[in-house]
Amino acid sequence: MGNAVGNIPQSGFNLYFYPEITPSPLEEPTFDPLMGFENGRKKRVMIATEAEMKSAKLPLEDRDYCAHLLLNFMACRKDNFPFVVKCGHEKHAYLNCKYEDYLIRMKEYERERRLRVRQQKELATSEN
């Protein structure tokens, strides 16, 4: 009760009213991805090749960093049909990868937003 005001989708609201602070999901990051990482960052690599994904007829929305696990899961389902419950491990690995990918994307979004807020504060103090 009383949470109706708190459940407004904040990103759309902030993107409309504060576009200088809120990153759009359609634009590239504006800051250096290595800023703040002295030793660099681990580069993410695609394990599944474009040819493998094309031959498996994966939809475009599934061609991400977890595609190799999805291919394993789909192959397991094909091999074990109608006993697809045997593919629980492959399904868990795929869903766990999707969750970790989501976390990385949200952390990148939040990092970009915080750096933009910091930049706006620095601009405001330099103008005064």
Rosetta blueprint (number, residue, H / E / L):
1 M L
2 G L
3 N L
4 A L
5 V L
6 G L
7 N L
8 I L
9 P L
10 Q H
11 S H
12 G H
13 F H
14 N H
15 L H
16 Y H
17 F H
18 Y L
19 P L
20 E L
21 I L
22 T L
23 P L
24 S L
25 P L
26 L L
27 E L
28 E L
29 P L
30 T L
31 F L
32 D L
33 P L
34 L L
35 M L
36 G L
37 F L
38 E L
39 N L
40 G L
41 R L
42 K L
43 K L
44 R L
45 V L
46 M L
47 I L
48 A L
49 T L
50 E H
51 A H
52 E H
53 M H
54 K H
55 S H
56 A L
57 K L
58 L L
59 P L
60 L H
61 E H
62 D H
63 R L
64 D L
65 Y L
66 C L
67 A H
68 H H
69 L H
70 L H
71 L H
72 N H
73 F H
74 M H
75 A H
76 C H
77 R H
78 K H
79 D H
80 N H
81 F L
82 P L
83 F L
84 V H
85 V H
86 K H
87 C H
88 G H
89 H H
90 E H
91 K H
92 H H
93 A H
94 Y H
95 L H
96 N H
97 C H
98 K H
99 Y H
100 E H
101 D H
102 Y H
103 L H
104 I H
105 R H
106 M H
107 K H
108 E H
109 Y H
110 E H
111 R H
112 E H
113 R H
114 R H
115 L H
116 R H
117 V H
118 R H
119 Q H
120 Q H
121 K H
122 E H
123 L H
124 A H
125 T H
126 S H
127 E H
128 N L
